[in-house]
Amino acid sequence: MATEEPQASQKFMDVDIIAPEGVLKPRAETEILGKRAIEYLLRIGLDRPIRVMDMCCGSGNLAVAIALHVPDCRVWAADLTEAAVRAAKRNVERHKLSDRVEIRQGDLFAAFDGDNLNDTVDLVVCNPPYISAARLDGPGANLLLKEPREAFDGGPFGLSIHQRLIRDAVAFLKPGGLLMCEFGEGQDRQVASLIARSRGYHPPESVPDPNGIPRVAVARRLDPDNGRAKRPEQ
């Protein structure tokens, strides 16, 4: 069994991650999200442990990378599939992070019902499914050969999970906390619209990939005591 581990491993943000067949493989574009998250967490300089939630965690690549790069943070991560949760737990144990990274199986934030995390989280990160169901049944079908449909299928327009994520993250983020999520090429305006319609955030920032294509949204939760909208800190 030990001989299989290197074959199923790959680097994500200089961290060795096991992503077996049946689990979404970490991709380079998700490093844009991970790097922005780590930059923010290292900058905020809180006098207490930093709280992070990672939704749709897959193999746990974001949760593990963030925990390794930000020693003062605690991470709660969840995924819907048993295979992903099993892989994520394996990666957490492999990097000796079990005391700071909690992996649960569940549907987005429902995995942490009863954990009293409401209004306490500094950062929510998510690499949600964002490919339309029609594309997966047509030109994108090759994506499903070794990776699960749940990791790609974002519903009719590719934004079903984004809609729920944006709506539900507000309850967990502390005022001023950040939501960061990845999206597909050409989805930046739709995601910005979902954020605006939620009325829970300041106007978002879009983070581009090396080719200048927006791939990550960053939105700060509104502070009820401060009605003045502003963009996330650069």
Disulfide bonds with the S-S distance in Angstrom:
none
